[in-house]
Amino acid sequence: MKKTVQALVACAALLVLPAAHAAPIVLTPSGGGSDSVSVDNVTLGGSISFEYMFSNVVYTGGAWIGLNASVIPPVGDFPIGQYNTSRSANTGWISATIDTTGFETLLKSIVFTGNTFGAQGNSATITIRNIAVDGQVIAGQVPEPATLTLLGLGLLGMGLVRRRRPT
């Protein structure tokens, strides 16, 4: 009985820990085209920040491979804030910020687009993580190893309690 209570306490502790958000966003523009993902229904603060990385870059010439992040209002198509960058090689993690001062509390979408701008041989993988409004991560958070370790220990404890329980 005592071990069952301990296992239940361990499981309860896992439930009150902060939950990990969705996996990072991955864009794969290639063949002269683009790839887009939207994070919808975001209540804005003073700034939006995120990290991105270009990997598996194949650059054959012409236009570089680009990343655009746009904050789109609920009505209309004109972005109220943007971040643009272009690369022709792999990068490490790079931090970016979009100033949304003056648009706080409005519900918006953040659209991330990777583009090869018509260059047929160019391609890349663009990974976007830790998308945050005023420092509070809202999407793309990678679970920390400690969270995964606690989950594993909780499952292990439940398995041991079940195994030792007399039938």
C-alpha positions in Angstrom: 0.0 0.0 0.0 2.8 2.4 0.9 4.5 1.9 -2.5 1.3 2.4 -4.3 0.9 5.8 -2.6 4.5 6.7 -3.5 3.9 5.8 -7.1 0.7 7.9 -7.1 2.6 10.8 -5.6 5.2 10.5 -8.3 2.6 10.5 -11.0 0.8 13.5 -9.5 4.2 15.4 -9.5 4.5 14.7 -13.2 1.0 16.2 -13.7 1.8 19.5 -12.0 5.1 20.1 -13.9 4.9 22.5 -16.8 3.9 20.7 -19.9 6.1 20.8 -23.0 4.7 22.5 -26.0 4.5 21.2 -29.6 7.7 20.0 -31.4 9.7 22.6 -33.2 8.4 23.8 -36.6 10.2 22.4 -39.6 10.1 24.0 -43.1 11.5 22.2 -46.2 11.5 24.6 -49.1 12.9 23.1 -52.3 12.6 23.0 -56.1 12.0 26.7 -56.6 9.0 26.6 -54.2 8.1 27.5 -50.6 6.8 25.9 -47.4 4.7 27.7 -44.8 3.4 27.0 -41.3 1.0 29.2 -39.3 0.8 29.5 -35.5 -2.8 30.7 -35.0 -4.7 32.6 -32.3 -1.7 34.3 -30.7 -2.5 37.1 -28.2 0.3 39.6 -28.8 2.5 41.4 -26.3 5.3 43.8 -27.0 7.5 41.4 -28.9 7.6 38.0 -30.5 10.9 36.1 -30.3 12.1 32.7 -31.8 15.2 30.8 -32.7 15.9 29.3 -36.2 18.5 27.2 -37.8 19.2 26.4 -41.5 20.5 22.8 -42.1 20.8 20.4 -45.0 21.3 23.4 -47.3 21.8 22.7 -51.0 22.8 25.9 -52.7 23.4 25.8 -56.4 23.3 29.5 -57.1 20.8 32.3 -57.8 18.7 33.6 -54.9 19.6 32.5 -51.4 17.1 30.4 -49.4 14.9 32.7 -47.3 12.9 32.6 -44.1 10.1 35.1 -43.5 8.1 35.4 -40.2 5.1 37.6 -40.5 2.5 38.6 -37.9 -0.9 38.7 -39.7 -3.9 40.5 -38.2 -7.3 38.8 -38.0 -8.7 41.1 -40.7 -6.6 41.9 -43.8 -3.5 40.4 -45.2 -0.9 43.1 -44.6 1.6 42.0 -41.9 1.9 44.2 -38.8 5.4 42.9 -38.1 8.0 40.9 -40.1 11.4 39.3 -39.8 13.3 38.3 -43.0 16.6 36.5 -43.5 18.4 34.7 -46.3 21.2 32.1 -46.2 23.2 30.0 -48.6 24.8 27.7 -46.0 24.0 25.8 -42.8 23.8 27.9 -39.6 23.7 27.3 -35.9 20.8 28.5 -33.8 20.1 32.2 -34.4 17.7 34.3 -32.3 15.2 36.7 -33.8 12.7 39.3 -32.5 9.7 41.0 -34.1 8.5 44.2 -32.4 4.8 44.2 -31.9 4.5 47.3 -29.7 1.2 49.0 -30.1 -0.6 45.8 -31.1 -0.7 44.1 -27.6 -3.8 42.0 -26.7 -4.8 41.6 -30.4 -5.4 38.0 -31.6 -3.1 37.2 -34.5 -1.4 34.5 -36.6 2.4 34.1 -37.0 3.2 32.7 -40.4 6.7 31.2 -41.0 7.6 30.7 -44.7 10.7 29.2 -46.1 11.4 30.1 -49.8 13.8 29.2 -52.5 12.7 32.1 -54.7 12.4 30.1 -57.9 16.0 28.7 -57.7 15.3 25.1 -58.8 18.3 23.4 -57.3 18.2 25.1 -53.9 16.7 23.4 -50.8 17.1 23.4 -47.1 15.6 22.4 -43.8 14.6 25.4 -41.6 13.9 24.5 -38.0 12.1 27.1 -35.8 11.8 26.6 -32.0 11.0 28.5 -28.8 8.4 30.9 -30.3 7.6 33.3 -27.4 5.4 36.3 -26.8 7.1 38.7 -24.3 9.5 35.8 -23.2 6.6 33.3 -22.6 7.1 30.3 -24.9 3.9 29.5 -26.8 5.1 27.0 -29.4 8.0 24.9 -30.6 9.5 24.3 -27.1 11.8 21.3 -26.9 11.2 19.2 -23.7 14.1 19.5 -21.3 16.0 16.3 -20.4 15.0 16.7 -16.8 11.3 16.5 -17.7 11.8 13.4 -19.7 13.9 11.9 -16.9 11.1 12.5 -14.4 8.6 11.0 -16.7 10.7 7.9 -17.2 11.3 7.5 -13.4 7.5 7.8 -12.8 6.8 5.1 -15.4 9.5 2.9 -13.9 8.1 3.3 -10.4 4.6 2.4 -11.6 6.0 -0.7 -13.3 7.9 -1.8 -10.2 4.8 -1.3 -8.0 2.7 -3.3 -10.3 5.3 -6.1 -10.6 5.6 -6.5 -6.8 1.9 -6.3 -6.1 0.7 -9.8 -4.8 -2.0 -11.3 -7.0 
